[in-house]
Amino acid sequence: MLALQLGRNIRAERSRNGWSQERLAEESRLHRTYVGVIERGEKRITVCNCKKIACALGLPLWELIRMSEENGLSE
Amino acid sequence: MLALQLGRNIRAERSRNGWSQERLAEESRLHRTYVGVIERGEKRITVCNCKKIACALGLPLWELIRMSEENGLSE
């Protein structure tokens, strides 16, 4: 499922930056618990919030999505 | 805004296919009025629903997002 793989990739990119979930939440102006939920793929993220996270991580959103589509199981 | 450009690109791709909103809704298993709302950029679309639309249009989601990020105003 795309949400699950997207969450894994967000977590991996966050870890690569050496950031806590709290730090990513601050940088992307989202709530810390929301970031946790997204990383676990538990909630359907909106494209706009996903863009905020990608921006905070210094990636274009399409790149984050591509990683997730290519590494994940297709739906 | 990304949602607006994404909606424009979805509409453009749908038109390229010669599809009505109704047809795109059927193909992507979403409600017809929801497709209209998304094309006008009025509602924040989830990544999962956007994936359904991209699949129906025969595009990888990252490609649809890339078009929208590169043609749109950055947020």
Backbone of each chain as nested JSON, in Angstrom:
{
  "chains": [
    {"id": "A", "residues": [
      {"number": 1, "name": "MET", "atoms": {"N": [0.848, -1.213, 0.0], "CA": [0.0, 0.0, 0.0], "C": [0.871, 1.246, 0.0]}},
      {"number": 2, "name": "LEU", "atoms": {"N": [0.459, 2.21, -0.787], "CA": [1.284, 3.412, -0.967], "C": [1.517, 4.17, 0.343]}},
      {"number": 3, "name": "ALA", "atoms": {"N": [0.473, 4.329, 1.162], "CA": [0.591, 5.107, 2.406], "C": [1.663, 4.517, 3.317]}},
      {"number": 4, "name": "LEU", "atoms": {"N": [1.727, 3.202, 3.343], "CA": [2.673, 2.499, 4.207], "C": [4.107, 2.746, 3.736]}},
      {"number": 5, "name": "GLN", "atoms": {"N": [4.329, 2.62, 2.439], "CA": [5.659, 2.814, 1.896], "C": [6.079, 4.282, 1.987]}},
      {"number": 6, "name": "LEU", "atoms": {"N": [5.124, 5.15, 1.786], "CA": [5.385, 6.592, 1.909], "C": [5.832, 6.908, 3.339]}},
      {"number": 7, "name": "GLY", "atoms": {"N": [5.134, 6.343, 4.301], "CA": [5.492, 6.542, 5.707], "C": [6.895, 6.042, 6.002]}},
      {"number": 8, "name": "ARG", "atoms": {"N": [7.221, 4.878, 5.439], "CA": [8.568, 4.319, 5.655], "C": [9.633, 5.224, 5.052]}},
      {"number": 9, "name": "ASN", "atoms": {"N": [9.349, 5.753, 3.886], "CA": [10.336, 6.613, 3.239], "C": [10.486, 7.951, 3.954]}},
      {"number": 10, "name": "ILE", "atoms": {"N": [9.391, 8.454, 4.471], "CA": [9.468, 9.704, 5.248], "C": [10.334, 9.46, 6.481]}},
      {"number": 11, "name": "ARG", "atoms": {"N": [10.094, 8.332, 7.158], "CA": [10.898, 7.993, 8.341], "C": [12.38, 7.854, 7.977]}},
      {"number": 12, "name": "ALA", "atoms": {"N": [12.655, 7.177, 6.861], "CA": [14.051, 6.974, 6.454], "C": [14.735, 8.308, 6.143]}},
      {"number": 13, "name": "GLU", "atoms": {"N": [14.025, 9.194, 5.458], "CA": [14.606, 10.501, 5.12], "C": [14.803, 11.355, 6.375]}},
      {"number": 14, "name": "ARG", "atoms": {"N": [13.843, 11.267, 7.286], "CA": [13.963, 11.992, 8.555], "C": [15.19, 11.506, 9.328]}},
      {"number": 15, "name": "SER", "atoms": {"N": [15.365, 10.183, 9.37], "CA": [16.509, 9.614, 10.092], "C": [17.816, 10.023, 9.431]}},
      {"number": 16, "name": "ARG", "atoms": {"N": [17.81, 10.06, 8.104], "CA": [19.008, 10.475, 7.374], "C": [19.419, 11.904, 7.769]}},
      {"number": 17, "name": "ASN", "atoms": {"N": [18.405, 12.727, 8.049], "CA": [18.68, 14.101, 8.499], "C": [19.059, 14.151, 9.982]}},
      {"number": 18, "name": "GLY", "atoms": {"N": [18.926, 13.021, 10.673], "CA": [19.187, 12.996, 12.115], "C": [18.12, 13.741, 12.907]}},
      {"number": 19, "name": "TRP", "atoms": {"N": [16.92, 13.777, 12.395], "CA": [15.834, 14.52, 13.041], "C": [14.922, 13.589, 13.825]}},
      {"number": 20, "name": "SER", "atoms": {"N": [14.413, 14.114, 14.943], "CA": [13.333, 13.441, 15.679], "C": [12.015, 13.73, 14.947]}},
      {"number": 21, "name": "GLN", "atoms": {"N": [10.967, 12.983, 15.321], "CA": [9.645, 13.29, 14.755], "C": [9.238, 14.715, 15.124]}},
      {"number": 22, "name": "GLU", "atoms": {"N": [9.617, 15.113, 16.328], "CA": [9.29, 16.457, 16.799], "C": [9.909, 17.518, 15.883]}},
      {"number": 23, "name": "ARG", "atoms": {"N": [11.172, 17.28, 15.529], "CA": [11.882, 18.233, 14.668], "C": [11.217, 18.298, 13.284]}},
      {"number": 24, "name": "LEU", "atoms": {"N": [10.879, 17.144, 12.734], "CA": [10.218, 17.131, 11.424], "C": [8.856, 17.839, 11.506]}},
      {"number": 25, "name": "ALA", "atoms": {"N": [8.151, 17.608, 12.607], "CA": [6.857, 18.27, 12.8], "C": [7.031, 19.791, 12.822]}},
      {"number": 26, "name": "GLU", "atoms": {"N": [8.047, 20.247, 13.548], "CA": [8.312, 21.699, 13.604], "C": [8.646, 22.246, 12.226]}},
      {"number": 27, "name": "GLU", "atoms": {"N": [9.549, 21.545, 11.543], "CA": [10.027, 22.032, 10.243], "C": [8.903, 22.054, 9.199]}},
      {"number": 28, "name": "SER", "atoms": {"N": [7.982, 21.106, 9.327], "CA": [6.906, 21.027, 8.326], "C": [5.613, 21.675, 8.839]}},
      {"number": 29, "name": "ARG", "atoms": {"N": [5.664, 22.21, 10.058], "CA": [4.497, 22.865, 10.667], "C": [3.282, 21.935, 10.736]}},
      {"number": 30, "name": "LEU", "atoms": {"N": [3.561, 20.721, 11.138], "CA": [2.471, 19.764, 11.363], "C": [2.575, 19.307, 12.824]}},
      {"number": 31, "name": "HIS", "atoms": {"N": [1.533, 18.638, 13.3], "CA": [1.558, 18.185, 14.695], "C": [2.435, 16.944, 14.821]}},
      {"number": 32, "name": "ARG", "atoms": {"N": [3.16, 16.855, 15.937], "CA": [4.081, 15.735, 16.126], "C": [3.383, 14.379, 16.068]}},
      {"number": 33, "name": "THR", "atoms": {"N": [2.202, 14.295, 16.679], "CA": [1.51, 12.999, 16.663], "C": [1.053, 12.65, 15.233]}},
      {"number": 34, "name": "TYR", "atoms": {"N": [0.736, 13.678, 14.462], "CA": [0.34, 13.453, 13.057], "C": [1.517, 12.869, 12.268]}},
      {"number": 35, "name": "VAL", "atoms": {"N": [2.716, 13.39, 12.516], "CA": [3.905, 12.87, 11.825], "C": [4.089, 11.385, 12.157]}},
      {"number": 36, "name": "GLY", "atoms": {"N": [3.888, 11.018, 13.419], "CA": [4.008, 9.611, 13.826], "C": [2.998, 8.734, 13.098]}},
      {"number": 37, "name": "VAL", "atoms": {"N": [1.783, 9.219, 13.034], "CA": [0.697, 8.483, 12.384], "C": [1.008, 8.281, 10.898]}},
      {"number": 38, "name": "ILE", "atoms": {"N": [1.518, 9.321, 10.265], "CA": [1.863, 9.256, 8.834], "C": [3.017, 8.273, 8.605]}},
      {"number": 39, "name": "GLU", "atoms": {"N": [4.022, 8.346, 9.471], "CA": [5.175, 7.447, 9.308], "C": [4.772, 5.979, 9.436]}},
      {"number": 40, "name": "ARG", "atoms": {"N": [3.762, 5.717, 10.239], "CA": [3.295, 4.333, 10.394], "C": [2.271, 3.963, 9.321]}},
      {"number": 41, "name": "GLY", "atoms": {"N": [1.951, 4.909, 8.456], "CA": [1.012, 4.64, 7.363], "C": [-0.405, 4.404, 7.845]}},
      {"number": 42, "name": "GLU", "atoms": {"N": [-0.716, 4.929, 9.038], "CA": [-2.023, 4.664, 9.631], "C": [-3.127, 5.584, 9.121]}},
      {"number": 43, "name": "LYS", "atoms": {"N": [-2.722, 6.692, 8.562], "CA": [-3.729, 7.67, 8.142], "C": [-3.42, 8.12, 6.734]}},
      {"number": 44, "name": "ARG", "atoms": {"N": [-4.462, 8.388, 6.006], "CA": [-4.275, 8.861, 4.643], "C": [-3.855, 10.321, 4.666]}},
      {"number": 45, "name": "ILE", "atoms": {"N": [-2.684, 10.553, 4.178], "CA": [-2.121, 11.902, 4.178], "C": [-2.631, 12.662, 2.947]}},
      {"number": 46, "name": "THR", "atoms": {"N": [-2.861, 13.956, 3.117], "CA": [-3.243, 14.757, 1.951], "C": [-1.988, 15.129, 1.171]}},
      {"number": 47, "name": "VAL", "atoms": {"N": [-2.183, 15.404, -0.107], "CA": [-1.068, 15.799, -0.965], "C": [-0.404, 17.072, -0.397]}},
      {"number": 48, "name": "CYS", "atoms": {"N": [-1.223, 17.999, 0.107], "CA": [-0.668, 19.26, 0.636], "C": [0.221, 19.025, 1.86]}},
      {"number": 49, "name": "ASN", "atoms": {"N": [-0.221, 18.157, 2.77], "CA": [0.61, 17.879, 3.948], "C": [1.866, 17.108, 3.565]}},
      {"number": 50, "name": "CYS", "atoms": {"N": [1.731, 16.258, 2.569], "CA": [2.872, 15.483, 2.1], "C": [3.905, 16.429, 1.476]}},
      {"number": 51, "name": "LYS", "atoms": {"N": [3.404, 17.436, 0.8], "CA": [4.284, 18.451, 0.205], "C": [5.045, 19.204, 1.307]}},
      {"number": 52, "name": "LYS", "atoms": {"N": [4.355, 19.517, 2.401], "CA": [5.009, 20.22, 3.523], "C": [6.158, 19.373, 4.076]}},
      {"number": 53, "name": "ILE", "atoms": {"N": [5.9, 18.077, 4.222], "CA": [6.923, 17.174, 4.75], "C": [8.095, 17.079, 3.775]}},
      {"number": 54, "name": "ALA", "atoms": {"N": [7.787, 16.924, 2.493], "CA": [8.855, 16.833, 1.484], "C": [9.704, 18.103, 1.5]}},
      {"number": 55, "name": "CYS", "atoms": {"N": [9.049, 19.25, 1.563], "CA": [9.777, 20.537, 1.598], "C": [10.697, 20.579, 2.814]}},
      {"number": 56, "name": "ALA", "atoms": {"N": [10.173, 20.194, 3.96], "CA": [10.978, 20.205, 5.188], "C": [12.198, 19.292, 5.027]}},
      {"number": 57, "name": "LEU", "atoms": {"N": [12.007, 18.179, 4.329], "CA": [13.101, 17.214, 4.133], "C": [14.019, 17.609, 2.976]}},
      {"number": 58, "name": "GLY", "atoms": {"N": [13.669, 18.68, 2.284], "CA": [14.507, 19.173, 1.189], "C": [14.399, 18.353, -0.093]}},
      {"number": 59, "name": "LEU", "atoms": {"N": [13.249, 17.711, -0.261], "CA": [13.015, 16.891, -1.463], "C": [11.831, 17.456, -2.238]}},
      {"number": 60, "name": "PRO", "atoms": {"N": [11.848, 17.313, -3.576], "CA": [10.592, 17.591, -4.281], "C": [9.595, 16.486, -3.909]}},
      {"number": 61, "name": "LEU", "atoms": {"N": [8.326, 16.835, -3.845], "CA": [7.322, 15.839, -3.474], "C": [7.324, 14.656, -4.454]}},
      {"number": 62, "name": "TRP", "atoms": {"N": [7.483, 14.951, -5.742], "CA": [7.427, 13.865, -6.731], "C": [8.512, 12.82, -6.483]}},
      {"number": 63, "name": "GLU", "atoms": {"N": [9.65, 13.278, -5.962], "CA": [10.762, 12.362, -5.687], "C": [10.397, 11.411, -4.533]}},
      {"number": 64, "name": "LEU", "atoms": {"N": [9.795, 11.978, -3.511], "CA": [9.349, 11.175, -2.361], "C": [8.282, 10.161, -2.805]}},
      {"number": 65, "name": "ILE", "atoms": {"N": [7.39, 10.603, -3.667], "CA": [6.33, 9.72, -4.182], "C": [6.939, 8.64, -5.085]}},
      {"number": 66, "name": "ARG", "atoms": {"N": [7.916, 9.038, -5.895], "CA": [8.515, 8.053, -6.801], "C": [9.186, 6.929, -6.02]}},
      {"number": 67, "name": "MET", "atoms": {"N": [9.95, 7.32, -4.992], "CA": [10.583, 6.315, -4.132], "C": [9.538, 5.359, -3.594]}},
      {"number": 68, "name": "SER", "atoms": {"N": [8.401, 5.92, -3.193], "CA": [7.365, 5.122, -2.535], "C": [6.633, 4.232, -3.532]}},
      {"number": 69, "name": "GLU", "atoms": {"N": [6.441, 4.739, -4.748], "CA": [5.778, 3.907, -5.765], "C": [6.707, 2.795, -6.236]}},
      {"number": 70, "name": "GLU", "atoms": {"N": [7.988, 3.099, -6.359], "CA": [8.901, 2.111, -6.912], "C": [9.35, 1.076, -5.886]}},
      {"number": 71, "name": "ASN", "atoms": {"N": [9.396, 1.46, -4.606], "CA": [9.784, 0.496, -3.589], "C": [8.605, -0.276, -3.029]}},
      {"number": 72, "name": "GLY", "atoms": {"N": [7.417, 0.28, -3.208], "CA": [6.255, -0.334, -2.551], "C": [5.586, -1.373, -3.429]}},
      {"number": 73, "name": "LEU", "atoms": {"N": [4.65, -2.06, -2.84], "CA": [3.816, -2.978, -3.602], "C": [2.835, -2.116, -4.366]}},
      {"number": 74, "name": "SER", "atoms": {"N": [2.574, -2.465, -5.599], "CA": [1.611, -1.66, -6.341], "C": [0.213, -1.976, -5.818]}},
      {"number": 75, "name": "GLU", "atoms": {"N": [-0.64, -0.989, -5.885], "CA": [-1.996, -1.158, -5.355], "C": [-2.904, -1.856, -6.352]}}
    ]},
    {"id": "B", "residues": [
      {"number": 1, "name": "MET", "atoms": {"N": [-0.471, 27.257, -5.841], "CA": [-0.82, 26.193, -4.875], "C": [-0.853, 24.833, -5.582]}},
      {"number": 2, "name": "LEU", "atoms": {"N": [-0.292, 23.856, -4.931], "CA": [-0.152, 22.531, -5.543], "C": [-1.501, 21.913, -5.913]}},
      {"number": 3, "name": "ALA", "atoms": {"N": [-2.487, 22.011, -5.012], "CA": [-3.801, 21.388, -5.265], "C": [-4.432, 21.922, -6.549]}},
      {"number": 4, "name": "LEU", "atoms": {"N": [-4.253, 23.21, -6.776], "CA": [-4.83, 23.87, -7.944], "C": [-4.176, 23.353, -9.228]}},
      {"number": 5, "name": "GLN", "atoms": {"N": [-2.863, 23.285, -9.218], "CA": [-2.134, 22.832, -10.402], "C": [-2.378, 21.342, -10.652]}},
      {"number": 6, "name": "LEU", "atoms": {"N": [-2.46, 20.604, -9.57], "CA": [-2.749, 19.176, -9.668], "C": [-4.117, 18.973, -10.32]}},
      {"number": 7, "name": "GLY", "atoms": {"N": [-5.1, 19.742, -9.884], "CA": [-6.441, 19.673, -10.462], "C": [-6.413, 19.999, -11.948]}},
      {"number": 8, "name": "ARG", "atoms": {"N": [-5.654, 21.02, -12.315], "CA": [-5.545, 21.411, -13.737], "C": [-4.92, 20.287, -14.553]}},
      {"number": 9, "name": "ASN", "atoms": {"N": [-3.905, 19.672, -14.0], "CA": [-3.239, 18.603, -14.745], "C": [-4.105, 17.353, -14.858]}},
      {"number": 10, "name": "ILE", "atoms": {"N": [-4.866, 17.081, -13.805], "CA": [-5.79, 15.94, -13.872], "C": [-6.822, 16.204, -14.973]}},
      {"number": 11, "name": "ARG", "atoms": {"N": [-7.359, 17.42, -14.987], "CA": [-8.331, 17.778, -16.031], "C": [-7.713, 17.649, -17.432]}},
      {"number": 12, "name": "ALA", "atoms": {"N": [-6.483, 18.139, -17.583], "CA": [-5.819, 18.092, -18.89], "C": [-5.606, 16.646, -19.342]}},
      {"number": 13, "name": "GLU", "atoms": {"N": [-5.179, 15.8, -18.416], "CA": [-4.945, 14.385, -18.762], "C": [-6.257, 13.675, -19.071]}},
      {"number": 14, "name": "ARG", "atoms": {"N": [-7.292, 14.013, -18.318], "CA": [-8.615, 13.426, -18.58], "C": [-9.091, 13.827, -19.984]}},
      {"number": 15, "name": "SER", "atoms": {"N": [-8.919, 15.094, -20.322], "CA": [-9.349, 15.574, -21.639], "C": [-8.543, 14.901, -22.747]}},
      {"number": 16, "name": "ARG", "atoms": {"N": [-7.24, 14.708, -22.476], "CA": [-6.405, 14.039, -23.461], "C": [-6.938, 12.628, -23.766]}},
      {"number": 17, "name": "ASN", "atoms": {"N": [-7.495, 12.006, -22.733], "CA": [-8.097, 10.672, -22.908], "C": [-9.484, 10.737, -23.547]}},
      {"number": 18, "name": "GLY", "atoms": {"N": [-10.019, 11.953, -23.688], "CA": [-11.38, 12.111, -24.209], "C": [-12.439, 11.631, -23.227]}},
      {"number": 19, "name": "TRP", "atoms": {"N": [-12.136, 11.718, -21.942], "CA": [-13.049, 11.224, -20.911], "C": [-13.839, 12.366, -20.277]}},
      {"number": 20, "name": "SER", "atoms": {"N": [-15.088, 12.057, -19.917], "CA": [-15.882, 12.961, -19.079], "C": [-15.427, 12.785, -17.63]}},
      {"number": 21, "name": "GLN", "atoms": {"N": [-15.86, 13.697, -16.763], "CA": [-15.565, 13.532, -15.326], "C": [-16.182, 12.231, -14.823]}},
      {"number": 22, "name": "GLU", "atoms": {"N": [-17.374, 11.934, -15.369], "CA": [-18.078, 10.71, -14.968], "C": [-17.231, 9.473, -15.288]}},
      {"number": 23, "name": "ARG", "atoms": {"N": [-16.645, 9.481, -16.462], "CA": [-15.822, 8.337, -16.875], "C": [-14.601, 8.206, -15.976]}},
      {"number": 24, "name": "LEU", "atoms": {"N": [-13.945, 9.331, -15.707], "CA": [-12.771, 9.288, -14.818], "C": [-13.177, 8.791, -13.43]}},
      {"number": 25, "name": "ALA", "atoms": {"N": [-14.335, 9.248, -12.967], "CA": [-14.835, 8.81, -11.652], "C": [-15.035, 7.294, -11.643]}},
      {"number": 26, "name": "GLU", "atoms": {"N": [-15.653, 6.797, -12.704], "CA": [-15.87, 5.339, -12.791], "C": [-14.548, 4.587, -12.803]}},
      {"number": 27, "name": "GLU", "atoms": {"N": [-13.643, 5.053, -13.659], "CA": [-12.358, 4.358, -13.827], "C": [-11.533, 4.366, -12.536]}},
      {"number": 28, "name": "SER", "atoms": {"N": [-11.67, 5.446, -11.775], "CA": [-10.857, 5.554, -10.554], "C": [-11.658, 5.165, -9.31]}},
      {"number": 29, "name": "ARG", "atoms": {"N": [-12.896, 4.792, -9.504], "CA": [-13.785, 4.386, -8.404], "C": [-13.914, 5.464, -7.334]}},
      {"number": 30, "name": "LEU", "atoms": {"N": [-14.111, 6.677, -7.82], "CA": [-14.361, 7.806, -6.924], "C": [-15.699, 8.421, -7.335]}},
      {"number": 31, "name": "HIS", "atoms": {"N": [-16.232, 9.272, -6.484], "CA": [-17.518, 9.888, -6.807], "C": [-17.325, 10.998, -7.851]}},
      {"number": 32, "name": "ARG", "atoms": {"N": [-18.289, 11.121, -8.759], "CA": [-18.167, 12.105, -9.831], "C": [-18.022, 13.535, -9.297]}},
      {"number": 33, "name": "THR", "atoms": {"N": [-18.788, 13.877, -8.282], "CA": [-18.689, 15.247, -7.762], "C": [-17.326, 15.471, -7.109]}},
      {"number": 34, "name": "TYR", "atoms": {"N": [-16.763, 14.407, -6.527], "CA": [-15.424, 14.508, -5.918], "C": [-14.381, 14.817, -6.991]}},
      {"number": 35, "name": "VAL", "atoms": {"N": [-14.511, 14.166, -8.143], "CA": [-13.573, 14.43, -9.246], "C": [-13.657, 15.903, -9.667]}},
      {"number": 36, "name": "GLY", "atoms": {"N": [-14.868, 16.436, -9.737], "CA": [-15.043, 17.848, -10.104], "C": [-14.374, 18.772, -9.102]}},
      {"number": 37, "name": "VAL", "atoms": {"N": [-14.579, 18.472, -7.841], "CA": [-14.013, 19.277, -6.749], "C": [-12.482, 19.246, -6.813]}},
      {"number": 38, "name": "ILE", "atoms": {"N": [-11.933, 18.067, -7.07], "CA": [-10.475, 17.907, -7.153], "C": [-9.92, 18.669, -8.367]}},
      {"number": 39, "name": "GLU", "atoms": {"N": [-10.608, 18.566, -9.48], "CA": [-10.124, 19.264, -10.691], "C": [-10.108, 20.776, -10.504]}},
      {"number": 40, "name": "ARG", "atoms": {"N": [-11.025, 21.271, -9.691], "CA": [-11.049, 22.714, -9.43], "C": [-10.117, 23.096, -8.278]}},
      {"number": 41, "name": "GLY", "atoms": {"N": [-9.461, 22.123, -7.706], "CA": [-8.501, 22.397, -6.62], "C": [-9.166, 22.907, -5.358]}},
      {"number": 42, "name": "GLU", "atoms": {"N": [-10.458, 22.554, -5.191], "CA": [-11.218, 23.094, -4.058], "C": [-11.037, 22.286, -2.78]}},
      {"number": 43, "name": "LYS", "atoms": {"N": [-10.586, 21.074, -2.933], "CA": [-10.476, 20.216, -1.75], "C": [-9.117, 19.55, -1.731]}},
      {"number": 44, "name": "ARG", "atoms": {"N": [-8.629, 19.332, -0.554], "CA": [-7.337, 18.669, -0.442], "C": [-7.501, 17.182, -0.691]}},
      {"number": 45, "name": "ILE", "atoms": {"N": [-6.86, 16.728, -1.702], "CA": [-6.967, 15.326, -2.098], "C": [-5.969, 14.501, -1.278]}},
      {"number": 46, "name": "THR", "atoms": {"N": [-6.346, 13.271, -0.948], "CA": [-5.391, 12.405, -0.264], "C": [-4.47, 11.765, -1.306]}},
      {"number": 47, "name": "VAL", "atoms": {"N": [-3.308, 11.374, -0.839], "CA": [-2.34, 10.717, -1.727], "C": [-2.963, 9.442, -2.322]}},
      {"number": 48, "name": "CYS", "atoms": {"N": [-3.725, 8.715, -1.513], "CA": [-4.331, 7.457, -1.993], "C": [-5.35, 7.7, -3.109]}},
      {"number": 49, "name": "ASN", "atoms": {"N": [-6.184, 8.734, -2.951], "CA": [-7.163, 9.016, -4.008], "C": [-6.471, 9.549, -5.259]}},
      {"number": 50, "name": "CYS", "atoms": {"N": [-5.409, 10.288, -5.04], "CA": [-4.657, 10.827, -6.169], "C": [-4.004, 9.683, -6.947]}},
      {"number": 51, "name": "LYS", "atoms": {"N": [-3.567, 8.681, -6.216], "CA": [-2.994, 7.483, -6.837], "C": [-4.05, 6.771, -7.692]}},
      {"number": 52, "name": "LYS", "atoms": {"N": [-5.281, 6.689, -7.172], "CA": [-6.363, 6.046, -7.936], "C": [-6.598, 6.778, -9.251]}},
      {"number": 53, "name": "ILE", "atoms": {"N": [-6.587, 8.105, -9.181], "CA": [-6.811, 8.908, -10.391], "C": [-5.657, 8.711, -11.369]}},
      {"number": 54, "name": "ALA", "atoms": {"N": [-4.432, 8.758, -10.858], "CA": [-3.255, 8.576, -11.724], "C": [-3.306, 7.205, -12.405]}},
      {"number": 55, "name": "CYS", "atoms": {"N": [-3.645, 6.167, -11.63], "CA": [-3.747, 4.806, -12.193], "C": [-4.78, 4.774, -13.31]}},
      {"number": 56, "name": "ALA", "atoms": {"N": [-5.946, 5.383, -13.054], "CA": [-7.009, 5.402, -14.065], "C": [-6.522, 6.096, -15.333]}},
      {"number": 57, "name": "LEU", "atoms": {"N": [-5.711, 7.126, -15.154], "CA": [-5.201, 7.897, -16.301], "C": [-3.973, 7.238, -16.944]}},
      {"number": 58, "name": "GLY", "atoms": {"N": [-3.512, 6.151, -16.326], "CA": [-2.38, 5.414, -16.897], "C": [-1.035, 6.072, -16.659]}},
      {"number": 59, "name": "LEU", "atoms": {"N": [-0.963, 6.862, -15.585], "CA": [0.29, 7.547, -15.248], "C": [0.78, 7.081, -13.887]}},
      {"number": 60, "name": "PRO", "atoms": {"N": [2.096, 7.052, -13.662], "CA": [2.546, 6.872, -12.291], "C": [2.182, 8.147, -11.51]}},
      {"number": 61, "name": "LEU", "atoms": {"N": [1.853, 7.997, -10.255], "CA": [1.48, 9.173, -9.465], "C": [2.604, 10.204, -9.429]}},
      {"number": 62, "name": "TRP", "atoms": {"N": [3.85, 9.739, -9.321], "CA": [4.965, 10.698, -9.208], "C": [5.049, 11.586, -10.439]}},
      {"number": 63, "name": "GLU", "atoms": {"N": [4.654, 11.045, -11.596], "CA": [4.704, 11.814, -12.836], "C": [3.653, 12.937, -12.803]}},
      {"number": 64, "name": "LEU", "atoms": {"N": [2.476, 12.591, -12.337], "CA": [1.402, 13.585, -12.208], "C": [1.81, 14.682, -11.212]}},
      {"number": 65, "name": "ILE", "atoms": {"N": [2.437, 14.27, -10.121], "CA": [2.888, 15.23, -9.106], "C": [4.03, 16.094, -9.662]}},
      {"number": 66, "name": "ARG", "atoms": {"N": [4.911, 15.461, -10.404], "CA": [6.043, 16.229, -10.946], "C": [5.556, 17.318, -11.897]}},
      {"number": 67, "name": "MET", "atoms": {"N": [4.623, 16.947, -12.776], "CA": [4.049, 17.963, -13.669], "C": [3.49, 19.127, -12.858]}},
      {"number": 68, "name": "SER", "atoms": {"N": [2.829, 18.775, -11.76], "CA": [2.131, 19.791, -10.974], "C": [3.114, 20.642, -10.185]}},
      {"number": 69, "name": "GLU", "atoms": {"N": [4.191, 20.041, -9.717], "CA": [5.193, 20.822, -8.986], "C": [5.981, 21.718, -9.929]}},
      {"number": 70, "name": "GLU", "atoms": {"N": [6.245, 21.215, -11.126], "CA": [7.094, 21.982, -12.033], "C": [6.327, 23.067, -12.77]}},
      {"number": 71, "name": "ASN", "atoms": {"N": [5.022, 22.832, -13.012], "CA": [4.241, 23.869, -13.695], "C": [3.608, 24.856, -12.733]}},
      {"number": 72, "name": "GLY", "atoms": {"N": [3.516, 24.466, -11.472], "CA": [2.771, 25.3, -10.53], "C": [3.671, 26.303, -9.83]}},
      {"number": 73, "name": "LEU", "atoms": {"N": [3.04, 27.2, -9.1], "CA": [3.785, 28.122, -8.254], "C": [4.24, 27.326, -7.049]}},
      {"number": 74, "name": "SER", "atoms": {"N": [5.443, 27.545, -6.617], "CA": [5.893, 26.806, -5.441], "C": [5.205, 27.399, -4.215]}},
      {"number": 75, "name": "GLU", "atoms": {"N": [4.987, 26.546, -3.252], "CA": [4.258, 26.993, -2.046], "C": [5.191, 27.716, -1.073]}}
    ]}
  ]
}
